[in-house]
């Protein structure tokens, strides 16, 4: 079963292009709403590995890299 964030991230991915990374924006909105950053990060990482299109993977890679700043040092961040 897909994580509820995935559907929102997929919609944001479809709108993302060039310098406009809407996936990262959605991730930051979830964080502001109080969702655990580690949970959001894990969903982004999972999605990054599941897309074939280079443009989609690049957007997700950027979101993963930028969002990793919100992960506590105690949480394990695997690349």
Rosetta blueprint (number, residue, H / E / L):
1 X L
2 X L
3 X L
4 X H
5 X H
6 X H
7 X H
8 X H
9 X H
10 X H
11 X H
12 X H
13 X H
14 X H
15 X H
16 X L
17 X E
18 X L
19 X L
20 X E
21 X L
22 X H
23 X H
24 X H
25 X H
26 X H
27 X H
28 X H
29 X H
30 X H
31 X H
32 X H
33 X L
34 X L
35 X L
36 X L
37 X H
38 X H
39 X H
40 X H
41 X H
42 X H
43 X H
44 X H
45 X H
46 X H
47 X H
48 X H
49 X L
50 X L
51 X L
52 X L
53 X L
54 X H
55 X H
56 X H
57 X H
58 X H
59 X H
60 X H
61 X H
62 X H
63 X H
64 X H
65 X H
66 X H
67 X H
68 X H
69 X H
70 X H
71 X L
72 X L
73 X L
74 X L
75 X L
76 X L
77 X L
78 X L
79 X L
